[in-house]
Amino acid sequence: MPSAHAAPCPDAEVVFARGTTELPGVGPTGEAFVDSLRSRVGPKSVGVYAVDYPATTDFPTAVQGITDARTHVLTTAANCPHTKIVLGGFSQGAAVMGFVTADVVPDGVSAVDVPAPMPPDVANHVAAVALFGKPSTRFMHAINDPPVDVGQLYTSKTVDLCVDNDLVCDSHGTSFSAHNEYVEAGMVDQGVAFVASQLQASWAADVPVSPPAVAPSPQTPSAPLPLSGPAAPLASAPTAAGAGPSPHLPSAPVIPPGPVPPVAPPLPVEPLA
């Protein structure tokens, strides 16, 4: 029987929530975001998770998206601790992902109606947050929902983009058509540039730094060990004139070279009687 194998953990995982009335998946803005991000990070693998929620005009059902996204982030952080998580969303999806990062339950909302804020250490697994067309406080007030506040642990790694005059995210916006121009306006590429930079910095921080090479110090002759005997003297060359006798030569005086003195002839031997 074939055995099941878990999919390997990707280098990065994009958790993206689509906008209102968009078909299930990450939506057109999310697709453009993921495609562009993959081209920016080169050989690094990028997984994608589409937040599962209705994304209808019944806005209170967005809490289902908050719960689903939160659960997936916690699961990924636990099972793939080295995967860099990227949170992203468009329109209502941007509100969903903003609430996922929240430090506290919003005022006026019962804690039993929404999931609890994520544990603080999870922020270490999230490399970046990209929000496109996040509903403004004016818009959230109009639909009787609390404003979207990004948590303090995520603000420095969040890019919050809004097209000028967008009725949904611009507090003074009047155009709903502008709300659908994030790709054409270059906002998606702007968000991708920020996220790619955050990812590269996070990956670089994981690479161990090798200690600098230490130049070898000059070798100094070591002193003889205390229990070692004295080294045997080396045979020396003959000493020069005037120097003391070599310990390897006999102690008799050395006759300097010169003419040999004559030897007296032997005395004649008298015959025996």
C-alpha positions in Angstrom: 0.0 0.0 0.0 1.4 3.5 -0.8 2.2 5.5 2.3 1.2 9.1 2.7 3.9 11.7 3.0 3.4 15.2 4.4 4.3 18.0 2.1 7.6 19.5 2.8 7.6 22.9 4.6 8.1 25.8 2.1 10.6 28.6 2.7 7.6 31.0 2.9 3.9 30.6 3.2 1.4 33.2 2.0 -1.9 33.2 4.0 -4.2 35.4 1.9 -7.9 36.4 2.4 -9.8 37.4 -0.7 -12.2 40.4 -1.0 -16.0 40.6 -0.8 -17.9 38.5 -3.4 -14.7 37.2 -5.0 -14.7 33.5 -5.9 -13.0 31.0 -3.4 -9.3 31.1 -3.5 -7.0 34.1 -3.0 -8.8 36.4 -5.6 -7.3 38.4 -8.4 -5.3 40.7 -6.2 -4.0 37.7 -4.2 -3.0 35.9 -7.4 -1.1 38.9 -8.7 0.6 39.3 -5.3 1.7 35.6 -5.1 2.9 35.5 -8.7 5.0 38.6 -8.3 6.4 37.5 -5.0 7.6 34.2 -6.4 9.5 36.0 -9.1 11.2 38.2 -6.5 12.5 35.5 -4.1 14.1 33.4 -6.8 14.8 29.8 -5.8 13.0 30.0 -2.5 9.7 28.0 -2.4 6.5 29.9 -1.7 3.4 28.1 -0.5 -0.1 29.6 -0.6 -3.1 29.2 1.7 -6.4 30.7 0.8 -8.4 31.7 3.9 -11.7 29.8 4.0 -14.6 32.1 4.7 -17.8 33.3 3.0 -16.5 36.8 1.9 -20.1 38.0 1.3 -21.8 41.3 2.2 -22.9 39.7 5.4 -19.8 41.2 7.1 -20.2 39.6 10.5 -19.3 36.2 8.9 -15.8 37.6 8.5 -15.1 36.2 11.9 -15.0 32.8 10.3 -12.1 34.0 8.2 -10.3 35.3 11.4 -10.7 31.9 13.0 -9.6 30.0 9.9 -6.5 32.2 9.3 -5.5 32.1 12.9 -5.7 28.3 13.1 -3.6 27.9 9.9 -0.9 30.4 11.2 -0.7 28.5 14.5 -0.5 25.2 12.8 2.2 26.4 10.4 4.3 27.9 13.1 4.2 24.7 15.1 4.7 22.2 12.2 7.1 24.3 10.1 9.0 26.5 12.5 11.5 27.6 9.8 8.8 28.7 7.3 8.4 32.4 7.0 4.7 33.4 7.2 3.3 36.2 5.1 -0.2 37.5 6.0 -2.1 39.2 3.2 -5.6 40.3 2.3 -7.7 42.5 0.0 -10.7 44.6 1.1 -12.8 42.5 3.5 -9.9 40.1 3.5 -7.5 42.9 4.6 -9.8 43.5 7.6 -9.8 39.8 8.4 -6.0 39.7 8.4 -5.7 42.9 10.4 -7.9 41.4 13.1 -5.8 38.2 13.1 -2.8 40.3 14.2 -4.8 42.2 16.9 -3.3 42.4 20.4 -6.7 42.5 22.1 -10.4 41.8 21.4 -11.9 45.0 19.9 -14.0 47.2 22.2 -17.7 46.4 22.0 -17.1 42.8 20.9 -17.7 39.8 23.2 -14.7 37.6 23.7 -16.9 34.6 23.1 -17.7 35.8 19.6 -14.2 36.1 18.3 -11.0 34.0 18.6 -8.5 35.0 21.2 -5.4 37.0 20.0 -2.5 34.9 18.8 0.3 34.1 21.3 3.0 36.8 21.2 5.7 34.3 20.1 3.9 33.6 16.9 4.9 37.1 15.7 8.5 35.7 15.4 7.2 33.4 12.6 5.5 36.1 10.6 7.9 37.9 8.3 5.5 40.4 6.8 1.9 41.6 6.5 0.5 43.1 3.3 -2.9 44.8 3.4 -4.6 46.1 0.2 -7.7 48.3 0.5 -8.2 47.7 4.2 -11.5 49.2 5.2 -11.2 52.6 6.9 -12.6 53.5 10.3 -15.3 55.4 8.5 -16.3 52.3 6.4 -16.2 50.0 9.5 -18.4 52.4 11.4 -20.9 52.4 8.5 -21.2 48.6 8.7 -21.4 48.7 12.5 -18.0 46.9 13.0 -15.0 47.9 15.1 -12.0 49.6 13.4 -9.2 47.4 12.2 -6.1 47.9 14.3 -2.9 46.0 13.5 -1.2 44.6 16.6 2.0 46.3 18.0 4.1 43.2 17.3 3.2 43.4 13.6 3.1 47.1 12.8 6.8 47.4 11.8 6.4 44.5 9.4 3.2 45.6 7.8 2.5 47.5 4.6 -1.0 49.1 4.4 -1.8 50.3 0.9 -4.7 52.3 -0.3 -5.4 53.7 -3.8 -6.3 57.4 -3.8 -10.0 58.1 -3.6 -10.8 54.5 -2.8 -14.2 54.6 -1.2 -13.4 51.6 1.1 -10.0 52.5 2.5 -9.6 56.2 1.9 -11.4 58.2 4.7 -12.3 60.8 2.1 -12.6 58.5 -0.9 -15.7 58.6 -3.2 -14.9 56.1 -5.9 -15.7 52.5 -5.6 -14.1 51.7 -9.0 -10.8 52.8 -7.6 -11.1 49.9 -5.1 -10.5 47.5 -8.0 -7.3 49.1 -9.4 -4.6 47.8 -7.0 -2.8 45.8 -9.7 -3.1 48.6 -12.4 -2.0 51.3 -9.9 1.2 49.4 -9.0 0.1 48.9 -5.4 0.5 45.1 -5.6 4.1 45.5 -6.9 4.8 48.0 -4.1 3.5 45.5 -1.5 5.5 42.7 -3.0 8.7 44.8 -2.9 8.2 45.4 0.8 7.4 41.7 1.6 10.3 40.4 -0.4 12.7 42.7 1.4 11.3 41.5 4.8 11.7 37.9 3.7 15.2 38.3 2.5 16.2 40.0 5.8 14.5 37.2 7.8 16.3 34.5 5.8 19.6 36.2 6.1 19.2 36.4 9.9 18.9 32.7 10.0 22.2 32.0 8.3 24.9 31.3 10.9 27.9 33.6 10.8 31.3 31.8 10.7 33.9 33.2 13.1 36.7 35.1 11.5 39.9 33.2 10.7 42.7 33.7 13.3 46.2 34.1 11.9 48.6 31.6 13.3 51.0 33.0 15.9 54.8 32.6 15.4 56.0 29.3 16.8 58.3 29.6 19.8 60.6 26.8 20.9 59.2 25.0 23.8 61.2 24.5 26.9 62.2 20.9 27.8 59.9 19.0 30.0 61.0 18.9 33.6 61.5 15.2 33.6 63.3 14.9 30.3 67.1 14.4 30.2 69.6 16.8 28.7 69.9 16.6 25.0 73.1 14.8 23.8 75.7 17.2 22.5 76.2 17.2 18.8 79.6 16.2 17.3 81.4 19.5 16.7 84.0 20.3 14.1 87.7 20.5 15.0 88.3 23.5 17.2 90.3 26.4 15.9 93.8 27.2 17.3 93.7 28.6 20.8 90.4 27.0 21.6 90.0 24.5 24.4 90.1 20.8 23.7 87.1 19.0 22.3 85.4 16.7 24.9 85.5 14.0 22.2 89.4 14.2 21.8 92.1 12.8 24.1 93.3 15.2 26.7 97.0 14.8 25.7 98.6 17.9 24.3 98.5 18.2 20.6 102.0 18.6 18.9 101.9 21.3 16.4 103.1 20.3 12.9 106.8 21.0 12.0 110.1 19.3 11.0 110.8 15.9 12.5 113.9 16.0 14.8 116.8 13.6 13.9 116.9 10.4 15.7 120.3 9.2 17.2 121.6 5.9 15.8 121.5 2.9 18.2 124.6 2.1 20.1 126.7 -0.8 18.9 126.1 -4.1 20.8 129.2 -5.8 22.1 129.6 -9.5 21.3 129.2 -11.9 24.2 132.3 -13.4 25.6 
